[in-house]
């Protein structure tokens, strides 16, 4: 039951992140109409949303200050004046500019600290791309029911680290961003922004659809397992994370946790590595309840009776 409660909370967090992103984008749209003094021209659902924001703004002492301090997308966002930047966005920006911009450095502190404590928490709990690609699993089951067996091609998991390095080198050489145009959190943010503002980003939408189709028909979790540069960077940052899945001495190595791991890992031996995102699926499927979350300081082996500790 605890597993289902945890997964329910995770799903609520994912949806809340999307809802928050939409709210920020609508706030930006309202700021445009407010500056143009064109709020009276609004109609339909969008007009109702913006007028609701207007009523909220009018209750504030300084509406413009609030509007100026709330902007952006998941790639880079400012909430009530506090700036948050995806570590991948910061790394690519610094590589492209070949310089260290101090405000940008400080804007990644909260995401980096979260990763140092909890590991790849962004992937499993926040990333809208992960939420999208989770649809691939039920779609693959529907294909099997329709007697169209999907393939399960496995790719080298270190491809994402190679992709991360190549992308940053290309940004440094050309001064142009690559990841901002294909990284799902950035792409989904831009698509939502374009949809709300009434513009079009057809190419990016096609890229997302092709990724999902590839995962459904060819390789499940292909992007997250083997290609995501953001996941690669989070894995490197979270290598010394405090929260890890550990294996108790009662483990019988039955192997039931391995086929259910979304990241295609063997939790008995790989749960403490940088690929694990602490999703907890393996804990639910362990018949002996030999898997557990635990805290471990970097560089310490902890209890010698606990297997799988690095």
Secondary structure, 3 states (H helix, E strand, C coil): CHHHHHHHHHHHHHHHHHHHHHHHHHHHHHHHHHHHCCHHHCCHHHHHHHHHHHHHHCCCCCHHHHHHCCEECCCEEEECCEEEECHHHHHHHHHHHCCCCHHHHHHCHHHHHHHHHHCCHHHHHHCHHHHHHCHHHHHHHHHHHCCCCCCCCCCCCCHHHHHHHHHHHHHHHHCCCCHHHCCHHHHHHHHHHHHHHCCCCHHHHHHHHHHHHHHHHCCCCHHHHHHCHHHHHHHHHHHHCCEEEEECCCCCCCCCCCCCCCCCCCHHHHCCCCCCCCCCHHHHHCCCCCEEEEECCCCCCCCCCCECCC
